[in-house]
Amino acid sequence: MTRKLILAALIAAGTAGGLTATASAQPPVAFDRHDHDHDRGRFRVLVRHRLHWDVHGTYRDRDDAQRAARRLERQGFDARIERVRGW
């Protein structure tokens, strides 16, 4: 009985202490949104429309551009990726 009472008191104190410890007056941590792909440029996905190429979209990294180009090719379009410099 005494063991249960002590255990319950410790759990209550730990819970109350944990609740007050999580409240903080500090601002939330901001993450740097400029990752390593920023200096590499952007990638533009082009789709052939009749006799010319139209811009389908511009992406921050090559992986996203390749996914978009593959999706367009599976849908039957002719797609290519160009690297846009100077961004």
N, C-alpha and C positions, 0 to 999 in steps of 0.2 A: 504494500500500500504506500509506504513512504517512498519507495523507488518510483512508483507511478507519479506521485505528487511532485517529486524533484524533476523528473523527466518532463512533465507538463509545464513546470515553471521555466525550465531551460528553453523549451520550444517556444513558449510565449515571449520570453525575453529576446530570444534570437529573432523571432518574427518581427517584433516591435522595433528592435534595433536595425534590422534589415530594411524595414520600410522607411525609417528616418535616414538611413545611410544612402538610399538611392536618390533622394531628393537633392538636387544640386542647383546652385545659382549660376553655374558656369554656362556659357552659351554652348550649343551643340557643336560638335567637331565638324568642320567643313572639309570636304575632300577636294583635292585638286582635280578639276575636270579636264585639264589639259594633259592627256596621257601621251605616251610615246608616239602615237600615230600623228600627232599634231604637226610635227616637223617634217613628216614624210609627204605631206600633201593630201589631197582628197582624190577620190576615185569616182569617175562618172561612168554610168552604164548607158550605153547607146543602143537604140533599137532601130533596125532598118524599116523604114516606112516608104513604100513604093521605091523611088529612086534616090532617097536621101536618108540620113541618119538623124533620128530625134533623140533628145536627151530624156531618158526614162527617170533617172534620179542621180543624186550625188551622195556619196557615202564617205564616212570618216576613215574607214579601213578597208583593206582589200578583201577580207573575208566576207563582209556584208555585201560588197559589190559582186563578188563571185556567186554568193547565194542568190542574189537578185537576177544575175545573168543566167544562171542555171535554171531558175524557175521560168524565166521567159523562154529559154530554149526548149524546155519541156512542154511549154504551151504552143510551140511551133514557130516562134519568132527567131529572127537572126539577131543576136546580141553580141556586143563587145564591150570591153572595159578600157577606158582611157584614164591616165593619171593626170590630174590637174595640178599644175605647179603654181607656186606663188600664193598659196593660201596661208 
